[in-house]
Amino acid sequence: MKLSISDRRSGGSIGKPSKSGHTTCFLNGTIRTQDPGQPLAEALVQQEGRICYVGSNREAKSFARAGARTIDLGGRLVLPGFIDGHAHLVWGGEQLQGIHLGGTLSREQFRQRIAEFVFDHKGEWITGSGWDHQQWSPPVLPTKQLIDEVSPDTPVLVRRLDSHIGLANSLALRRAGITAATPDPKGGAIVRDPATGEPTGVLKDAALELVAAAIPPPSPRAIEAALLGAQRHAFTLGVTSVHDITQRSDLEAYRRMEHAGLLRIRIHARLPLALINELIEEGVQPGSGSDLLKIGSLKAFSDGSLGAGTALFFDPYTDDPTATGLAMEMLSSGDLLRLGRVADLHGFQLSIHAIGDKANSLVLSLFEEIARSGPVRDRRFRIEHAQHVRQDDIPLFARGGVIVSAQPYHLVDDGVWAEKRIGRERMRTTYAFRSFLDAGVRVCFGSDWTVAPLDPLAGLYAAVTRRTADGKNPDGWIPGERIRVEDAVRCYTVNAAYAAFEEDTKGMLRRGMLADLVVLSEDIYPQEPDTLNNARVLMTVLDGQIVYEA
């Protein structure tokens, strides 16, 4: 059912809005503003891309003078535009154009999908992601032999869904110069055949970059096309802002697109911490930019992922007593602390990836050391993922004001197989959303797209129900860590805005805030799992303009 949109000048329905400078009245809604001072309203008015009124239908109608549009919401739920706290927009856009291996349930399906894609792209570098060998039976990593026959003349590098492990075919390994004599890079591993010492094609963490470096960089036009595809996809899901994991070449493309008027989605760009000295030399200031494109925090890694066996733990993996994971080279060399101090002194926020309990503990200690030796200020340190933590470390997040940037949909997949990797005891504080919130920790939600779906409604469903992909946890995997709908929504709105120092402009529907909002088909607040699962985005509004309508 389409929403009723009328234009006072013509009296008829319109498919696209006028420019944001015109007044728009949104009437007859169930508007959950996320503003504690006015949590519920039935009408909202925007002018010049900003909210100028939130309240009753009667008062809102007084704004509907000549030239105003009115949108009858028909009682539907309205929320602030969703903010994805962790996504890879260009990767996601590339995946929309390239090979997607999610949903492959066996080695045979994996091989067949690659064969079909290679048939149409012979000779080109084939990249993609989404596969998860933990879903296969048996859960054994693929090898180059599995795909060599279907890609003899086409180099292939496809990453597992977490992007911490990948498979390269023989041609890709040759292009990268990887042989039995190639040493493992710091913070990575080239998996080898135990009998021959030859690379199997499986690469972990930093070893992936050895092959990635041999792939020709995408052209500026290709990056722009990927972003446009990602932007369109985001709007269909109600996402109006993204804390993007941004490469240097991506940033230049974003700037060109903003100048050309093609950039619509709001991007909080997070560049690699390794670039800090270049950024300082160029005079780049944290928070600089516009309402569409801002320089955000600086990102670095401390460890890998659970699925790849490279998340860093204090105790060995249950299914591999010889392994405790991998510390990334930046952490083990001391560069993470050194560069983190430099970035902090220049006012940059730090966002550090940590999955395993030891990685999280080490990063918390690193943050404490940086804060102790630096000036007093509002830092808002972030740990990206914080998936597996020790119970004793949870209060340290609150004490240090460390934000947990979590991706709830990951638990839908991990809950199927995580126990066999780390055992029941460590699972108790896995994706510990309720424990974090109860301890006073700020939690913001995102997707880690393309590792998981960009869809915030899928993330909300995961956080509230904690149901896993195998259907074996109808009451929730670790049910004590389920959270309420209202808390999950705040993690995608208010808390995500706070995590980017943007709480004065985003995350709430309040007078003076940006007119970014999403209209849903269902009222998800009754917290019925089926309602959450069935809800769909009917309209996405950004800067007062309708950018998507179902």
Beta strands, then each sheet from edge to edge (+ up, - down):
strand 1: 4-7
strand 2: 24-27
strand 3: 30-32
strand 4: 40-41
strand 5: 43-47
strand 6: 50-55
strand 7: 69-72
strand 8: 77-80
strand 9: 82-87
strand 10: 99-100
strand 11: 126-131
strand 12: 156-160
strand 13: 165-168
strand 14: 188-192
strand 15: 199-205
strand 16: 239-245
strand 17: 266-272
strand 18: 293-301
strand 19: 350-354
strand 20: 382-385
strand 21: 403-406
strand 22: 443-445
strand 23: 517-520
strand 24: 537-542
strand 25: 545-549
sheet 1: 1+ 7- 2- 5+ 6-
sheet 2: 4+ 3- 8- 23+ 24- 25+
sheet 3: 9+ 16+ 17+ 18+ 19+ 20+ 21+ 22+
sheet 4: 10+ 11+ 12+ 13- 15+ 14-
end
